[in-house]
Amino acid sequence: MRRFGAITAAIAVTGVLMTTAAAALEAPLTYERHPDNPKTFRPIGHAMFQILDEPPEGEWKLPEFTGPLPLYIIANLGDKQHLLVFDCEKKEDDFYNRFYFDADADGDITDDPVIEGTVDEQGRDRYSLESASMDVTITVDGKETPYSFKMYLSGGSLPKLLNTRNATKNLSNRFYGYFTSNCSYSCELSIDGSSYRLLFSDSNVNGRFDDGIEQPPEQGFPGRQRLYFPHDGVYISDAGGTINNEDSQVHPDILIIKDRVFEAHPDFTGGSITLTEMKNGLVPLKLGMGAERLSLASADYSSTISVFKPGGSIMVPPGDYRLLVYQALKKDEQGDLWRVSAAASNESKIISAGNSGGALDFGEPYLPSIEIPELLRKTGSGTPSRVSLNLIVEGANGEIIFDVGRIEGTGTKIPLSKYPPGNMPKEPTYRVVKSDGEIVAKGNFEYG
């Protein structure tokens, strides 16, 4: 995790000295292995894995495999690499149904048990393999710590594949595989007489829970796009309150809860979190709209701030910032409560908070626009016969709305979509009209 030194270093360049107060809050961090069939929300990370048809580089001790084409992958968990090999119980099996996992990362899987998976036939010679929850002990920063994850692999019939030419070529196109995390860390904090719950997730399934954001990769195609930031997440709520997937925020270097500002130091292997309050050297950043949750990054993405239930402004170290993600709540005329979630786009603006502070414009008024993606405007043979229309709703910072839903109430007069879960606004309609008024196309937009 990037510690506060990254922030002070960035500020020192501008000649601003920031100090922190000595006051600190400490709370235990509890490891939570998720139940197999959770009845309430649990955060799940997701990570694709590279599939190989031969052992990766390194010294490995392997058993005799039964299947005709063992598949090899590496799971990077904590400080070490763990080898995982997919195999079959019988040579003639239609798909992989077992695997080996080097749990102790010693390079020897002959001393590890064979693990049976659950195979599901999906029709048209398609299959999927799912593991049970894998509860292991991994090493993070030199310390042993518990971890839990699952593994999935899907693909076509194995006998049919082996009867094709170049069967092992482009395995990534023949199989789809990924890990999901199955655990998290939580704590409860008491601040100014109110209790809050923090839930930390391993979003990239590498055994760590403190990965900050990385600079987003270059867009693979032109046009306005929502930015995605690889990072671990934190979910903040009132103690006893509910959380869901839309409540995710960026793992913070600075945590702001209402009007209190803290430097965050979670120690997951040590089982505790320390919040050191910051009072000096901060400047006000006025918020353009009320928000329930808000995450910022420094302009160079080296440090992050996550905010829960701020007022009209927040106190931050002087510097330049980027809006990453936010969540706002608002009631309609009938009193039903709606949630709006938005994230930065490649056209979002950098905000400056100088020695006298600054302002962060975002949110309302929201402006809808319809775009034809640039890659779909032309084809090699000229004008395409069909195009896609994208409806984008943009906020004042150039951020893009990615979720709108009713979360409380039953009296709204806003038409609702029939698309599950049935809490989103009804899909907008469109018409394509020629200059002479002739309607040449009409229909409904679709979610997703």
RAUR-V618030 format. One record per residue. N is the residue number from 1. SS is DSSP state (~ for helix, > for strand, _ for the rest). PHI is phi in whole degrees, -180 to 180 (999 if undefined). NEAR is the number of other C-alpha atoms within 10 Angstrom. Layout:
n->[N,N]
ss->[SS,SS]
phi->[PHI,PHI]
near->[NEAR,NEAR]
This chain:
n->[1,2,3,4,5,6,7,8,9,10,11,12,13,14,15,16,17,18,19,20,21,22,23,24,25,26,27,28,29,30,31,32,33,34,35,36,37,38,39,40,41,42,43,44,45,46,47,48,49,50,51,52,53,54,55,56,57,58,59,60,61,62,63,64,65,66,67,68,69,70,71,72,73,74,75,76,77,78,79,80,81,82,83,84,85,86,87,88,89,90,91,92,93,94,95,96,97,98,99,100,101,102,103,104,105,106,107,108,109,110,111,112,113,114,115,116,117,118,119,120,121,122,123,124,125,126,127,128,129,130,131,132,133,134,135,136,137,138,139,140,141,142,143,144,145,146,147,148,149,150,151,152,153,154,155,156,157,158,159,160,161,162,163,164,165,166,167,168,169,170,171,172,173,174,175,176,177,178,179,180,181,182,183,184,185,186,187,188,189,190,191,192,193,194,195,196,197,198,199,200,201,202,203,204,205,206,207,208,209,210,211,212,213,214,215,216,217,218,219,220,221,222,223,224,225,226,227,228,229,230,231,232,233,234,235,236,237,238,239,240,241,242,243,244,245,246,247,248,249,250,251,252,253,254,255,256,257,258,259,260,261,262,263,264,265,266,267,268,269,270,271,272,273,274,275,276,277,278,279,280,281,282,283,284,285,286,287,288,289,290,291,292,293,294,295,296,297,298,299,300,301,302,303,304,305,306,307,308,309,310,311,312,313,314,315,316,317,318,319,320,321,322,323,324,325,326,327,328,329,330,331,332,333,334,335,336,337,338,339,340,341,342,343,344,345,346,347,348,349,350,351,352,353,354,355,356,357,358,359,360,361,362,363,364,365,366,367,368,369,370,371,372,373,374,375,376,377,378,379,380,381,382,383,384,385,386,387,388,389,390,391,392,393,394,395,396,397,398,399,400,401,402,403,404,405,406,407,408,409,410,411,412,413,414,415,416,417,418,419,420,421,422,423,424,425,426,427,428,429,430,431,432,433,434,435,436,437,438,439,440,441,442,443,444,445,446,447,448]
ss->[_,_,_,_,~,~,~,~,~,~,~,~,_,_,_,_,_,_,_,_,_,_,_,>,>,>,>,>,_,>,>,>,>,_,_,_,_,_,_,_,_,_,_,_,_,>,>,>,_,_,_,>,_,_,_,_,_,_,_,_,>,_,_,_,_,_,_,_,_,_,>,>,>,>,>,>,>,_,_,>,>,>,>,>,>,>,>,_,_,_,_,_,_,_,_,_,_,>,>,>,>,_,_,_,_,_,_,>,_,_,_,_,_,_,>,>,_,>,>,>,>,>,>,_,_,>,>,>,>,>,_,_,_,>,>,>,>,>,>,>,_,_,>,>,>,>,>,>,>,>,>,>,>,>,>,>,_,~,~,~,~,~,_,_,_,_,_,_,_,_,~,~,~,~,>,>,>,>,>,>,>,_,>,>,>,>,>,>,>,>,>,_,_,>,>,>,>,>,>,>,>,_,_,_,_,_,_,_,_,_,_,_,_,_,_,_,_,_,_,_,_,_,_,_,_,>,_,_,_,_,_,_,>,>,>,>,>,>,_,_,_,_,_,_,~,~,~,_,>,>,_,_,_,>,>,>,>,_,_,>,>,>,>,>,>,>,>,_,_,_,_,>,>,>,>,>,>,_,_,_,_,>,>,>,>,>,>,_,_,_,_,_,>,>,>,>,>,>,_,_,_,_,_,>,>,>,>,>,_,_,_,_,>,>,>,>,>,_,>,>,>,>,>,>,>,>,>,>,>,>,>,_,_,_,_,_,>,>,>,>,>,>,>,_,>,_,_,_,_,>,>,>,>,>,_,_,>,>,>,>,_,_,_,_,_,_,>,>,>,>,>,_,_,~,~,~,_,_,>,_,_,>,_,_,_,_,_,_,_,>,>,>,>,>,_,_,_,_,_,>,>,>,>,>,>,>,>,>,_,_,_,_,_,_,_,>,_,_,_,_,_,_,_,_,>,_,_,_,>,>,>,>,>,_,_,_,_,_,>,>,>,>,>,>,_,_,_,_]
phi->[999,-76,-86,-66,-57,-65,-75,-65,-65,-65,-75,-61,-60,-87,81,-100,-100,-120,-121,-120,-79,-81,-62,-145,-113,-128,-152,-72,-101,-108,-74,-124,-84,-69,-65,-66,-130,-65,-94,-125,-61,-133,-70,-126,-86,-147,-148,-71,-125,-83,-105,-123,-99,-147,-59,-67,-58,134,-94,-127,-108,-120,-82,-79,-90,-88,-69,-77,-145,-61,-112,-116,-142,-115,-105,-87,-122,65,-87,-128,-101,-116,-82,-131,-128,-86,-145,-119,-72,-130,-62,-92,-60,-72,-156,-64,-136,-154,-157,-111,-134,-79,-63,-93,54,-98,82,-120,-103,-73,-101,-106,-72,-73,-109,-84,-110,-100,-103,-121,-86,-103,88,53,60,-113,-138,-139,-117,-127,-88,-72,-61,-102,-97,-133,-111,-118,-110,-126,53,81,-117,-76,-149,-75,-156,-141,-153,-127,-136,-135,-142,-134,176,-88,-56,-69,-59,-65,-60,-69,-91,-98,-72,52,-60,-94,-83,55,-62,-66,-89,-96,-131,-128,-140,-159,-102,-129,-77,-134,-158,-157,-121,-136,-153,-123,-123,-113,-132,53,82,-112,-107,-133,-115,-116,-126,-105,-119,-96,-70,-105,53,-121,86,-108,-125,-128,-78,-78,-75,-115,-60,-61,-67,-60,-65,-79,-151,-76,103,-78,-141,-67,-91,-114,-118,-62,-173,-82,-120,-132,-116,-116,-151,-65,-58,88,-80,-98,-133,-147,-62,-71,-87,-66,-126,-74,-55,-97,-85,-121,-118,-116,-117,56,-107,-102,-115,-132,-84,-97,-131,-77,-121,-70,-72,-88,77,-153,-132,-120,-113,-98,-72,-113,-126,-102,74,-102,-130,-79,-120,-76,-96,-74,-154,-64,-140,-85,-140,-156,-130,-125,-132,-64,-58,-96,66,-83,-150,-135,-131,-118,-126,-127,52,-75,-88,-76,-153,-128,-98,-137,-63,-58,157,-104,-133,-120,-74,-102,-157,-152,-136,-126,-116,-154,-94,-88,-65,-93,91,-73,-98,-119,-117,-117,-119,-142,-137,-62,-114,-72,-112,-69,-100,-79,-109,-107,-118,-81,-63,-102,101,-171,-135,-111,-85,-161,79,-63,-78,-86,-119,-83,-148,-116,-124,-102,-51,-58,-67,-101,-79,-140,-125,-63,-99,114,-70,-72,-79,-137,-134,-105,-106,-107,-93,-118,-111,-118,-96,-68,-99,85,-74,-113,-70,-117,-158,-136,-158,-80,-115,-147,102,-137,-103,-59,-102,-74,-59,-109,-72,-83,-70,-57,-90,82,-111,-100,-60,-59,-59,-67,-101,-140,-138,-107,-122,-73,-63,-90,96,-71,-86,-102,-162,-158,171,-121,-71,-126,-72,98]
near->[17,16,16,15,11,12,20,16,12,19,17,11,10,11,8,16,14,16,12,14,11,9,11,13,14,16,16,18,23,15,19,16,18,18,12,9,6,8,7,9,11,19,22,19,20,17,15,14,19,15,23,18,14,13,17,13,6,7,10,15,11,14,12,6,17,13,20,15,19,17,20,20,21,19,20,15,18,22,16,18,19,21,23,18,23,24,25,21,16,14,16,12,15,19,28,28,23,20,21,22,23,21,21,18,18,15,16,18,22,15,15,13,12,16,15,18,18,13,19,14,15,12,8,8,13,15,20,21,21,19,19,14,18,16,15,12,17,22,19,18,10,11,12,12,18,16,24,20,23,17,20,19,21,21,21,20,18,22,15,11,15,13,9,9,8,10,14,16,11,11,16,14,9,15,15,17,19,16,22,22,26,24,25,26,20,22,20,20,19,13,12,7,6,9,13,17,18,16,22,26,28,26,24,21,28,25,26,22,25,24,20,22,22,14,13,12,10,9,12,6,10,10,13,17,16,18,21,17,17,16,19,25,25,24,23,26,19,16,15,9,9,12,18,11,11,15,18,23,26,27,27,30,25,26,22,25,18,15,14,17,21,23,20,22,21,22,15,21,18,11,16,17,20,17,19,20,20,23,19,14,15,21,20,19,22,17,18,16,16,19,23,20,24,26,24,23,23,19,19,12,16,17,26,24,25,24,25,24,19,19,15,14,19,21,21,22,25,25,21,17,22,21,26,23,24,27,25,18,17,15,14,14,11,12,13,17,17,18,19,19,23,26,25,25,21,17,15,22,19,14,20,18,21,18,14,10,18,20,16,21,17,23,26,13,10,16,13,13,11,12,13,13,17,11,11,13,13,13,10,6,6,8,11,11,7,8,13,11,14,13,16,18,16,24,21,18,22,24,29,28,23,15,14,17,17,22,13,14,13,11,11,16,10,14,11,15,16,12,13,7,8,12,17,21,15,17,16,12,10,14,11,12,12,10,7,6,8,9,11,9,10,11,11,11,14,13,12,4]
